[in-house]
Amino acid sequence: MTGHVIHLSMEIDADQDTVWSVLTDLSHTADILRSVQSADRISDGPYDVGTSWHERRSMFGHKGDEELRVTESDPPRRTIHETQLGHDRIRTAYSLQPMPASGTKLLLTASVDMGERNAAETLMWNIWGEFSFESTRKMLRHDLEDIKGEAERRAGDRTAADAG
């Protein structure tokens, strides 16, 4: 059973390759995303299907740990990563679409599969689910803002270096 699905998008003044480099820069995730305290690679090698990492996030005063794994990677157009939190599987998909004048539209779709929940967990979701949904939506919006800021900074640095 799929729970809430969140769709967000952000227009970024940077090309797809630059936005992709920010999305896949796991060694700097904690520097880029304000809600991430740490991100530690578990797997070796370049970002691709099977890449996994451990992430510690803080959201509204609460800290949470999760292990994420890339399940789809089509550079620089699309990537999906998944994590298992309790009985829930959370899937986050990023799609990058080119825009005129070398900009990129970044689309994010996050969904939760709650098919393995027990009756008590389902009841709690029915009580607290809307708050959880809005909190997650706000966090993901912040993630997109942070990705935008870093991608535009990197694009500006490259432009300055090319001009110099």
Number of C-alpha atoms within 10 A of each C-alpha: 10 12 15 14 15 16 14 14 16 16 17 24 22 25 22 24 17 20 27 23 16 21 21 16 14 21 13 14 20 18 15 21 21 16 20 19 16 18 21 16 15 12 13 10 8 10 18 17 15 17 20 22 18 17 19 17 19 15 15 10 6 7 12 12 15 15 17 22 21 20 17 16 18 11 16 18 16 17 23 20 20 21 18 15 13 10 13 18 16 19 20 21 19 20 20 25 16 17 15 8 9 11 19 25 20 23 17 21 16 20 18 20 17 19 13 13 15 10 9 9 14 15 12 10 17 10 11 11 15 12 11 13 16 12 14 16 17 13 18 21 17 15 17 22 19 18 22 24 18 22 26 20 15 17 18 14 12 13 11 10 9 8 7 6
